[in-house]
Amino acid sequence: MLSFLSPCRSRAPWFVVLGMALVCGVWAVLPEAGQAQTRGTIEGRIVDAETGDPLSGANVQVLGTERGTTTDTDGRFNIRVRVGTIPLRASFVGYTSRRKDVEVDVDETVQVRFRLQPGSALDDVVVVGSRSQSRSALQSAVPVDALPVDELTAQSPQTDLNRLLTYAAPSFQANRQSAADATEFVDPASLRGLPPDQLLVLVNGKRRHKSSLINTLQTAGNGAAGTDLNAIPTAAIEQIEVLRNGAAAQYGSDAIAGVINLQLKENTDQLTTSITTGVHQEGDGELVEVEANYGFGLGEDGFVNVTGTLRDRGRTNRADGNSLIIFDQSDQGNFFSYPSDDSPQNPSGARQIDNQILEDRGLEREDFNFRVGQSEIEQGAVFLNSEVGLNDDATFYAFGGLSYKNGIGAPFRRLPSDLASMPFRADDPSPSFFPNGFQPELNSDVVDQALTLGVKGTVGGWTWDLSNTYGRNSLDYQVDNTVNASLLGASPTSIYAGKHAFSQNTAQLDVSRFFDEALAGINVAFGGAYRVDHYQIFAGEEASYRDYGRAQVIDNSGPEPELVTRDTLGKQGGAQGFVGFRPENEVDRTRSNVAAYLDTEVNLTEDFLVTAAGRFEDYSDFGNTLTGKLAARWSLADEQLNLRGSVSNGFRAPSLHQLYFNDVKTDFDDQGRLAEIGTFSNDSEVARVLGVPQLDEEQSRSASVGFTASPTDNFDLTVDGYRIRIEDRIVLTGEFSGGNIQGLLQEVGASGAKFFSNAVDTETLGLDVVATYRLATPTGDLELSAAGNYNRTEADDELNIPQTLRDNFQGTTEELRNTYFSPKERALLEKSSPRTKLNLSADYQIGPASLFLRTVRFGEVTRNEFPFGSEQVHDPQWVLDATVSYQLTEEARLSVGANNLFDNLPDEQIFPNSFVGVFDYAPVQQGFNGAFYFARLNIQL
C-alpha cells in the first residue's frame, strides 16, 4: 500500500522513487521514439490574412505541450510531431491567434496554412459569462480573464490552483493557514475581497460542489464554506476563465463576486508529464509533485483525456521562542506567561525556574516550540474528460475526478504548565505519560469526488445539453499524539474525532439557438435545473468528546442530600487539539431547489451588443428568489475601443453548513451545573429563545462599467470599475452569556451560545486594470503584462441585532455590538484581503531558452485580535518570482526558479497579537513561508 493511504505516515521517499522511475523510464524510450516510426511532420506557412504577406518569426505551438517552432523569413515552418490529431496554434505579435487540429499519420508530411487577422495580441476566446457563440475576452460585455494553464504551470513557481490564481489574477487571494484545524487543508479563497461562498466554481460550465468544511476559527473566510480548488490537478485544465462580475441571474446562487470556470483538456495522442521538486529557504516544506496527462481518440471525433497527479508537500515551521511558562509554577503564583519586562537577557523569576527544570531534564527550549507553518499534505488525484459521438446530431460526454488528500496539521502545543490538559495528577512527582507535554497532530483525510454525465446535440437549429452532475466532499478528524486528560494514564494517544460530508446533485437542461439573420445576430438560451444538497456531521469515538472526570456524588451542603454531577479530576475532557463531535452534534440534512432561466444576447448592430438574463429559483427550506442582469458592449474605432457595462441583482442562499453546523460541548456553568456551550445551529432551541430568526438569503446589487482598448496591434488594455452592495451578510457571532441572557439560555440547558445570523450589510467598491504588450525583437519575443486591483469593502454601522438580544443584554451598546459582530470579525470581512494588488510580469523567449520575471505587490491588510490583542496594519509587500527554462530536446524542457526570490515576509505581528510570541507572522499577503526554490522537468511524447 502507498504510504499516503496509511493513517501512520512516514516521510515519503516513494514519491521521489516514483518520480525518478518515471523520469528514467521516459528518457529510456526517448531514443527509441524515432526508431518506433510513430512520428510525422507538419509543414506550413503563416501569412497576413488581408495582404497575403508572409509573417516571419510567427510562433507555432503544439497545444498542451512545450513543443513549438517559429517561421522563417518566408513565413514557413516545419515541426516533427507524434501521429494522431495534433492541436496546433499559430500566433504573431499584433495578430489574432488561430488554432487548427491536424491529422498526422506515420511518416506523413502534412501541409497546413494559417491566415492570421490583424488584431489583439491576447484576444483569448472565453466561454463563461455568455451562452452565445464564444467571444474573445476583449469583446465580452463583462470582464473575463482567460488564463492558459500550461503556460502558467510551465513558468510559475506555484503548483496548485489557489497559488497559481493568487499570483496570476490580482482580484483573487488565497492564504495558507496555521493552527486552524482543517482550514489548514482547504485554503479559504476570495475574489474581489468577498468570502469563499460568494464565488461560484464551474468545471466545463457545470456547477462544482462546495467543501464540507465551514471555517469557524476566525480565519479569512470565517463562517463560509468554499470550493476546494486544489482537489483538481492543474495538468487536467486547459484554461481558467475568471468572470469578474456578478452572475447569479445566469448561474444561480453564490455567483455574487464572480465565477471561475475550469475548461478541461481535450488533447489526444500525446503524453505530457512533469516532475517538480522544491524546498523553502529555511530547508523545510519540501515539495515533490508528479503529474501526467494522456489523451486518445474515441470513434470518429470523440476523445478520452486522463490526468493523474501525486503530490507530497512537507510542513514548514516559522515558530521560534515565546513567553509562555513551560512548567507548572502555580505554587509560586506564576501562571500562563512571563512578566512583560522579561527577556532571555534579563530573565524573570519564572523564566529562571523553567531554565533550571530544563537543565535538570536535559532539554532545550526549542523542544517546546509550537509548530506554526503550512501543514503537511500528501495527495493523489485522477481526472477524466471525454466525449463520444452517438450519431450525427448527438454527443455523449463524461468528466469528473477523484482526489484523496491526507493532511497533518498542528494544533496548539500542550505545555506541562497546563495541568488540566496533562494526563497525570498534579501531585504526581514523576509522571511517565507525556511528562513534558505534547504536540497534538490533526490527521485528516479529505476525499473529493465528482462525476458529470451528459448528452448534447442539435435539433432543428436548437442546441441542447442535458446533464447530471454529482459531487461529494468529506473530511474526517483523527487526532494523533494526543490524550483525553480525564482518562489519565488510560488514555489512548490516537483518537477519532468525527467527520463531516457535503454532497450535491444537479440535473440540468440547457437549450440555445443563434439567429444570424435577425438584426446582426440574436442568441436565445433557456433552461432549468434541479439540485439536491446533502450535509452530514458524524460523531467521533467517545474518548474524543467525553469528560470521564465527571461523576455523580451526593451533595450534603443543602437542607437535603442531593445527587449532583461534579468534576472530580479538574481535567479537560475530549481529545486535546480537537474535541470531537458528540452524537448530539450529528446532522443529516437535505434540501432541494428548482431553477429556470432565460438568457438573451442581441447584436443590435455589428458594433452594439445588449444582453439580458433572468433566473427564478425556489428552495425547499427558505422560499424563492428572482434575479436579473443587463449588460451591453459598444465597439468603436473599428473595434479598437469597446465600452461595456452591466447591472444585476443576485443572491446567495444560506448554505446547509450555516443552517445546521453545530459544535456544542457540555461544561459547568457559574453555579456548578452542567450546561451546553458552543456554536448552536440556526434551528436549535437556543436560537429560538434568543430570538434569532431563520437565516435568509444574502441579496446583492451590482454595477460595473469599463472599457477595453487595442490602440496598436500589440497593446491591449482593459479597465473595469465595480460596485457590489450586499444585504443581510451571514456571519458567525461571538458568544452570548451572562445577565438576563443567561436566564434565557438556562431555560434550554445552555450557558453560552454563538450562532450564524444575517448580521450586516456591506458595500464593495473596486477597480480592475489589465494591460498587455508584446514585442518581437531580432533575438526573441518579449511579452509584458501589468494587472492591478483596488478593492474596498465596508460594513454598515447599523447591525441587524435580534430584538430579544437587545432587550436582555446587560452591558453597553458597544459591548453588545462587539459581541454580535466583533472588531475582529469586521476586520476579517473588510480588510483580510489586500486593499490593492499589482502584478507586473515579463516573459522573454529566445530560441530554446526563456526567462520569466514577475513581481507582485500585495497591498496593506488589517488584522484585529479583539478582545485579547489590538488592530495592526500590515504594510504593502513586494514579492519577486523568477524562472529560467531551457528546451533540452524536442521532448524535454527544464525549468528552475524561485517564488519570493528575496525571502520577503509580512510585517511581524505586534506582541499583543502574537499569542505572547508564538505567532510571529500572520497568514496574510504572500504568507509566512518565505522563499521557495524549485526545479521542474516537463516531458511531452
NORZITA-V173754 format. One record per residue. RES is the residue in three letters. NEAR is the number of other C-alpha atoms within 10 Angstrom. Layout:
[[RES/NEAR] [RES/NEAR]]
//
This chain:
[[MET/5] [LEU/9] [SER/15] [PHE/25] [LEU/15] [SER/10] [PRO/13] [CYS/9] [ARG/14] [SER/10] [ARG/13] [ALA/16] [PRO/12] [TRP/14] [PHE/21] [VAL/17] [VAL/11] [LEU/13] [GLY/21] [MET/14] [ALA/12] [LEU/17] [VAL/18] [CYS/12] [GLY/11] [VAL/17] [TRP/14] [ALA/11] [VAL/13] [LEU/17] [PRO/10] [GLU/11] [ALA/13] [GLY/12] [GLN/10] [ALA/10] [GLN/12] [THR/16] [ARG/19] [GLY/20] [THR/19] [ILE/19] [GLU/14] [GLY/18] [ARG/21] [ILE/29] [VAL/20] [ASP/17] [ALA/14] [GLU/10] [THR/9] [GLY/11] [ASP/13] [PRO/19] [LEU/23] [SER/18] [GLY/24] [ALA/24] [ASN/19] [VAL/24] [GLN/18] [VAL/19] [LEU/19] [GLY/25] [THR/23] [GLU/20] [ARG/21] [GLY/20] [THR/19] [THR/22] [THR/20] [ASP/16] [THR/12] [ASP/14] [GLY/20] [ARG/19] [PHE/22] [ASN/19] [ILE/18] [ARG/16] [VAL/24] [ARG/22] [VAL/21] [GLY/20] [THR/20] [ILE/21] [PRO/18] [LEU/18] [ARG/17] [ALA/25] [SER/22] [PHE/28] [VAL/25] [GLY/23] [TYR/22] [THR/20] [SER/24] [ARG/15] [ARG/15] [LYS/15] [ASP/14] [VAL/15] [GLU/14] [VAL/20] [ASP/16] [VAL/15] [ASP/15] [GLU/13] [THR/17] [VAL/15] [GLN/12] [VAL/14] [ARG/14] [PHE/19] [ARG/21] [LEU/21] [GLN/17] [PRO/17] [GLY/22] [SER/27] [ALA/24] [LEU/24] [ASP/18] [ASP/19] [VAL/20] [VAL/26] [VAL/21] [VAL/29] [GLY/27] [SER/19] [ARG/22] [SER/19] [GLN/12] [SER/15] [ARG/18] [SER/16] [ALA/23] [LEU/27] [GLN/26] [SER/23] [ALA/27] [VAL/25] [PRO/28] [VAL/27] [ASP/21] [ALA/22] [LEU/20] [PRO/16] [VAL/22] [ASP/19] [GLU/15] [LEU/17] [THR/19] [ALA/22] [GLN/23] [SER/25] [PRO/27] [GLN/21] [THR/19] [ASP/17] [LEU/20] [ASN/23] [ARG/21] [LEU/21] [LEU/20] [THR/21] [TYR/27] [ALA/23] [ALA/21] [PRO/26] [SER/29] [PHE/24] [GLN/29] [ALA/27] [ASN/24] [ARG/24] [GLN/26] [SER/26] [ALA/22] [ALA/18] [ASP/23] [ALA/29] [THR/22] [GLU/23] [PHE/27] [VAL/25] [ASP/24] [PRO/28] [ALA/28] [SER/25] [LEU/26] [ARG/31] [GLY/28] [LEU/25] [PRO/24] [PRO/26] [ASP/28] [GLN/27] [LEU/27] [LEU/27] [VAL/25] [LEU/18] [VAL/18] [ASN/19] [GLY/16] [LYS/17] [ARG/22] [ARG/27] [HIS/26] [LYS/24] [SER/26] [SER/27] [LEU/27] [ILE/23] [ASN/24] [THR/20] [LEU/15] [GLN/14] [THR/19] [ALA/29] [GLY/29] [ASN/19] [GLY/24] [ALA/22] [ALA/25] [GLY/26] [THR/22] [ASP/25] [LEU/20] [ASN/18] [ALA/25] [ILE/25] [PRO/25] [THR/25] [ALA/27] [ALA/28] [ILE/24] [GLU/19] [GLN/22] [ILE/23] [GLU/22] [VAL/25] [LEU/26] [ARG/26] [ASN/26] [GLY/33] [ALA/30] [ALA/29] [ALA/28] [GLN/25] [TYR/21] [GLY/25] [SER/24] [ASP/25] [ALA/25] [ILE/34] [ALA/27] [GLY/23] [VAL/27] [ILE/23] [ASN/24] [LEU/26] [GLN/22] [LEU/22] [LYS/25] [GLU/23] [ASN/25] [THR/23] [ASP/17] [GLN/20] [LEU/20] [THR/20] [THR/23] [SER/24] [ILE/23] [THR/21] [THR/20] [GLY/22] [VAL/20] [HIS/21] [GLN/17] [GLU/14] [GLY/10] [ASP/17] [GLY/23] [GLU/18] [LEU/23] [VAL/24] [GLU/22] [VAL/25] [GLU/23] [ALA/22] [ASN/26] [TYR/23] [GLY/21] [PHE/19] [GLY/19] [LEU/14] [GLY/11] [GLU/8] [ASP/11] [GLY/18] [PHE/20] [VAL/22] [ASN/24] [VAL/24] [THR/25] [GLY/23] [THR/23] [LEU/23] [ARG/24] [ASP/26] [ARG/23] [GLY/21] [ARG/21] [THR/23] [ASN/18] [ARG/19] [ALA/17] [ASP/16] [GLY/15] [ASN/21] [SER/18] [LEU/21] [ILE/21] [ILE/27] [PHE/24] [ASP/20] [GLN/16] [SER/12] [ASP/7] [GLN/10] [GLY/8] [ASN/17] [PHE/18] [PHE/17] [SER/17] [TYR/20] [PRO/17] [SER/9] [ASP/8] [ASP/15] [SER/13] [PRO/9] [GLN/6] [ASN/10] [PRO/15] [SER/15] [GLY/14] [ALA/22] [ARG/23] [GLN/13] [ILE/17] [ASP/17] [ASN/17] [GLN/11] [ILE/14] [LEU/17] [GLU/11] [ASP/9] [ARG/9] [GLY/8] [LEU/13] [GLU/11] [ARG/14] [GLU/10] [ASP/10] [PHE/21] [ASN/19] [PHE/24] [ARG/25] [VAL/26] [GLY/25] [GLN/27] [SER/25] [GLU/21] [ILE/23] [GLU/25] [GLN/22] [GLY/21] [ALA/21] [VAL/22] [PHE/25] [LEU/22] [ASN/25] [SER/22] [GLU/22] [VAL/19] [GLY/19] [LEU/15] [ASN/9] [ASP/8] [ASP/11] [ALA/17] [THR/18] [PHE/19] [TYR/20] [ALA/18] [PHE/21] [GLY/22] [GLY/22] [LEU/20] [SER/22] [TYR/20] [LYS/23] [ASN/24] [GLY/25] [ILE/25] [GLY/29] [ALA/26] [PRO/22] [PHE/21] [ARG/18] [ARG/23] [LEU/24] [PRO/21] [SER/21] [ASP/18] [LEU/20] [ALA/18] [SER/26] [MET/30] [PRO/26] [PHE/24] [ARG/17] [ALA/13] [ASP/7] [ASP/9] [PRO/9] [SER/8] [PRO/15] [SER/11] [PHE/16] [PHE/18] [PRO/16] [ASN/19] [GLY/21] [PHE/22] [GLN/21] [PRO/24] [GLU/24] [LEU/30] [ASN/25] [SER/24] [ASP/25] [VAL/26] [VAL/20] [ASP/26] [GLN/21] [ALA/20] [LEU/19] [THR/23] [LEU/17] [GLY/18] [VAL/19] [LYS/19] [GLY/19] [THR/16] [VAL/9] [GLY/6] [GLY/11] [TRP/14] [THR/17] [TRP/19] [ASP/18] [LEU/18] [SER/19] [ASN/19] [THR/22] [TYR/20] [GLY/23] [ARG/23] [ASN/25] [SER/22] [LEU/22] [ASP/23] [TYR/24] [GLN/22] [VAL/29] [ASP/22] [ASN/17] [THR/27] [VAL/31] [ASN/30] [ALA/29] [SER/29] [LEU/22] [LEU/19] [GLY/17] [ALA/12] [SER/17] [PRO/17] [THR/14] [SER/20] [ILE/28] [TYR/25] [ALA/25] [GLY/24] [LYS/23] [HIS/24] [ALA/23] [PHE/25] [SER/22] [GLN/22] [ASN/22] [THR/22] [ALA/18] [GLN/21] [LEU/18] [ASP/19] [VAL/19] [SER/21] [ARG/20] [PHE/20] [PHE/15] [ASP/11] [GLU/8] [ALA/12] [LEU/12] [ALA/15] [GLY/16] [ILE/20] [ASN/20] [VAL/20] [ALA/21] [PHE/20] [GLY/18] [GLY/18] [ALA/19] [TYR/17] [ARG/18] [VAL/17] [ASP/19] [HIS/19] [TYR/24] [GLN/21] [ILE/26] [PHE/20] [ALA/20] [GLY/22] [GLU/18] [GLU/18] [ALA/24] [SER/27] [TYR/27] [ARG/21] [ASP/23] [TYR/20] [GLY/19] [ARG/19] [ALA/14] [GLN/13] [VAL/14] [ILE/13] [ASP/14] [ASN/10] [SER/8] [GLY/7] [PRO/7] [GLU/9] [PRO/11] [GLU/13] [LEU/12] [VAL/14] [THR/17] [ARG/18] [ASP/19] [THR/13] [LEU/19] [GLY/17] [LYS/24] [GLN/25] [GLY/25] [GLY/28] [ALA/33] [GLN/30] [GLY/24] [PHE/24] [VAL/24] [GLY/30] [PHE/27] [ARG/22] [PRO/15] [GLU/12] [ASN/19] [GLU/20] [VAL/19] [ASP/13] [ARG/15] [THR/16] [ARG/16] [SER/16] [ASN/18] [VAL/18] [ALA/20] [ALA/21] [TYR/22] [LEU/20] [ASP/23] [THR/21] [GLU/23] [VAL/21] [ASN/20] [LEU/14] [THR/13] [GLU/12] [ASP/16] [PHE/17] [LEU/22] [VAL/20] [THR/20] [ALA/20] [ALA/22] [GLY/22] [ARG/23] [PHE/17] [GLU/20] [ASP/16] [TYR/16] [SER/12] [ASP/16] [PHE/15] [GLY/12] [ASN/15] [THR/18] [LEU/18] [THR/23] [GLY/21] [LYS/23] [LEU/20] [ALA/21] [ALA/21] [ARG/24] [TRP/20] [SER/20] [LEU/13] [ALA/11] [ASP/8] [GLU/19] [GLN/17] [LEU/20] [ASN/23] [LEU/21] [ARG/25] [GLY/21] [SER/23] [VAL/20] [SER/24] [ASN/23] [GLY/30] [PHE/25] [ARG/23] [ALA/22] [PRO/24] [SER/22] [LEU/19] [HIS/27] [GLN/22] [LEU/21] [TYR/22] [PHE/25] [ASN/22] [ASP/19] [VAL/22] [LYS/21] [THR/19] [ASP/21] [PHE/16] [ASP/16] [ASP/10] [GLN/6] [GLY/12] [ARG/16] [LEU/19] [ALA/19] [GLU/22] [ILE/23] [GLY/20] [THR/22] [PHE/23] [SER/22] [ASN/22] [ASP/14] [SER/15] [GLU/17] [VAL/26] [ALA/20] [ARG/15] [VAL/16] [LEU/19] [GLY/15] [VAL/22] [PRO/14] [GLN/17] [LEU/21] [ASP/18] [GLU/22] [GLU/21] [GLN/19] [SER/24] [ARG/20] [SER/23] [ALA/20] [SER/23] [VAL/21] [GLY/21] [PHE/23] [THR/27] [ALA/21] [SER/24] [PRO/15] [THR/13] [ASP/17] [ASN/21] [PHE/21] [ASP/25] [LEU/19] [THR/22] [VAL/20] [ASP/22] [GLY/19] [TYR/22] [ARG/20] [ILE/26] [ARG/20] [ILE/22] [GLU/20] [ASP/19] [ARG/21] [ILE/22] [VAL/23] [LEU/24] [THR/22] [GLY/21] [GLU/15] [PHE/22] [SER/20] [GLY/16] [GLY/12] [ASN/14] [ILE/22] [GLN/18] [GLY/15] [LEU/20] [LEU/24] [GLN/17] [GLU/12] [VAL/15] [GLY/17] [ALA/26] [SER/28] [GLY/24] [ALA/23] [LYS/24] [PHE/25] [PHE/27] [SER/27] [ASN/24] [ALA/20] [VAL/20] [ASP/21] [THR/18] [GLU/18] [THR/20] [LEU/19] [GLY/20] [LEU/20] [ASP/23] [VAL/19] [VAL/20] [ALA/19] [THR/21] [TYR/21] [ARG/22] [LEU/17] [ALA/17] [THR/12] [PRO/8] [THR/10] [GLY/14] [ASP/20] [LEU/19] [GLU/18] [LEU/17] [SER/18] [ALA/19] [ALA/22] [GLY/20] [ASN/24] [TYR/20] [ASN/24] [ARG/18] [THR/21] [GLU/16] [ALA/19] [ASP/11] [ASP/10] [GLU/10] [LEU/15] [ASN/16] [ILE/18] [PRO/16] [GLN/12] [THR/15] [LEU/18] [ARG/16] [ASP/10] [ASN/16] [PHE/19] [GLN/15] [GLY/11] [THR/9] [THR/11] [GLU/10] [GLU/13] [LEU/18] [ARG/19] [ASN/18] [THR/18] [TYR/26] [PHE/21] [SER/21] [PRO/19] [LYS/21] [GLU/28] [ARG/18] [ALA/21] [LEU/22] [LEU/22] [GLU/24] [LYS/22] [SER/26] [SER/34] [PRO/28] [ARG/22] [THR/21] [LYS/27] [LEU/23] [ASN/21] [LEU/18] [SER/19] [ALA/18] [ASP/18] [TYR/20] [GLN/19] [ILE/14] [GLY/12] [PRO/14] [ALA/16] [SER/19] [LEU/18] [PHE/20] [LEU/19] [ARG/22] [THR/20] [VAL/24] [ARG/21] [PHE/25] [GLY/19] [GLU/20] [VAL/22] [THR/19] [ARG/24] [ASN/21] [GLU/19] [PHE/16] [PRO/12] [PHE/10] [GLY/16] [SER/15] [GLU/16] [GLN/16] [VAL/14] [HIS/19] [ASP/14] [PRO/17] [GLN/17] [TRP/19] [VAL/22] [LEU/19] [ASP/24] [ALA/21] [THR/22] [VAL/19] [SER/21] [TYR/18] [GLN/19] [LEU/14] [THR/12] [GLU/17] [GLU/18] [ALA/22] [ARG/22] [LEU/20] [SER/22] [VAL/20] [GLY/23] [ALA/25] [ASN/24] [ASN/25] [LEU/17] [PHE/15] [ASP/17] [ASN/17] [LEU/20] [PRO/24] [ASP/18] [GLU/14] [GLN/18] [ILE/18] [PHE/14] [PRO/15] [ASN/24] [SER/18] [PHE/18] [VAL/18] [GLY/18] [VAL/21] [PHE/25] [ASP/22] [TYR/22] [ALA/20] [PRO/20] [VAL/25] [GLN/28] [GLN/25] [GLY/18] [PHE/27] [ASN/26] [GLY/20] [ALA/20] [PHE/25] [TYR/21] [PHE/21] [ALA/19] [ARG/23] [LEU/21] [ASN/23] [ILE/26] [GLN/21] [LEU/19]]
//
